[in-house]
């Protein structure tokens, strides 16, 4: 998976966890603590992906092949094939 796609998915996961934390009741501190740790873990994963993608050596830009300019010749039009016309009958 590409780093940008992974970062987008991790950001989405982090938003979902934040949303659940806001909506979850205050009466369950154990669950809220686990959600906080999950959000922190997602944050650490995002940082790891960012570091990994920035540490990859950039490859040299590929050389663009030069195209040889070819002489364009228009295609030969084929003669239309018709059946006998009115002129043929008049002769």
C-alpha positions as CSV (number, residue, x, y, z in Angstrom):
1,X,0.0,0.0,0.0
2,X,1.3,3.4,-0.8
3,X,2.2,5.8,2.0
4,X,-0.4,8.4,1.1
5,X,-3.2,5.9,1.1
6,X,-2.1,4.5,4.4
7,X,-1.9,8.0,5.9
8,X,-5.4,8.7,4.7
9,X,-6.8,5.5,6.2
10,X,-5.0,6.1,9.5
11,X,-6.3,9.7,9.6
12,X,-9.8,8.3,9.0
13,X,-9.4,5.7,11.8
14,X,-8.2,8.4,14.2
15,X,-11.2,10.6,13.4
16,X,-13.5,7.6,14.0
17,X,-11.9,6.9,17.4
18,X,-12.2,10.6,18.4
19,X,-15.8,10.6,17.4
20,X,-16.5,7.5,19.5
21,X,-14.6,9.0,22.5
22,X,-16.7,12.2,22.3
23,X,-20.0,10.2,22.2
24,X,-19.1,7.6,24.8
25,X,-20.5,8.2,28.2
26,X,-18.2,9.5,31.0
27,X,-19.4,6.7,33.3
28,X,-17.0,4.2,31.7
29,X,-13.5,5.6,32.3
30,X,-11.9,2.2,31.5
31,X,-13.3,2.2,28.0
32,X,-12.4,5.8,27.4
33,X,-8.8,5.1,28.5
34,X,-8.6,2.2,26.0
35,X,-9.9,4.5,23.3
36,X,-7.3,7.1,24.2
37,X,-4.5,4.5,23.9
38,X,-6.0,3.3,20.6
39,X,-5.9,6.9,19.3
40,X,-2.3,7.3,20.5
41,X,-1.4,4.0,18.7
42,X,-2.9,5.2,15.5
43,X,-1.0,8.5,15.9
44,X,2.3,6.5,16.3
45,X,1.5,4.4,13.2
46,X,0.9,7.6,11.2
47,X,4.3,9.0,12.4
48,X,6.0,5.7,11.5
49,X,4.5,5.8,8.0
50,X,5.6,9.4,7.5
51,X,9.1,8.5,8.6
52,X,9.3,5.5,6.4
53,X,8.0,7.4,3.3
54,X,10.4,10.3,3.8
55,X,13.4,8.0,4.4
56,X,13.0,6.2,1.0
57,X,15.7,7.3,-1.4
58,X,14.2,9.3,-4.3
59,X,14.9,7.6,-7.6
60,X,16.5,9.6,-10.3
61,X,13.9,11.0,-12.7
62,X,13.4,8.8,-15.8
63,X,14.7,10.2,-19.0
64,X,12.1,10.9,-21.5
65,X,12.7,9.1,-24.8
66,X,13.0,11.5,-27.6
67,X,10.5,10.8,-30.4
68,X,11.6,10.8,-33.9
69,X,9.4,12.9,-36.0
70,X,7.8,10.8,-38.7
71,X,6.4,12.2,-41.8
72,X,2.7,11.9,-41.7
73,X,1.2,10.6,-44.9
74,X,-2.5,10.9,-45.2
75,X,-4.2,7.5,-45.8
76,X,-5.3,6.7,-49.3
77,X,-9.0,6.9,-49.6
78,X,-10.6,3.8,-51.1
79,X,-12.9,4.3,-54.0
80,X,-16.5,4.0,-53.1
81,X,-18.1,0.8,-54.4
82,X,-21.6,1.5,-55.7
83,X,-23.9,-0.5,-57.7
84,X,-25.2,0.5,-61.1
85,X,-26.4,4.1,-61.3
86,X,-29.2,5.7,-63.3
87,X,-26.6,6.8,-65.9
88,X,-25.5,3.2,-66.5
89,X,-29.1,2.3,-67.4
90,X,-29.6,5.3,-69.7
91,X,-26.6,4.5,-72.0
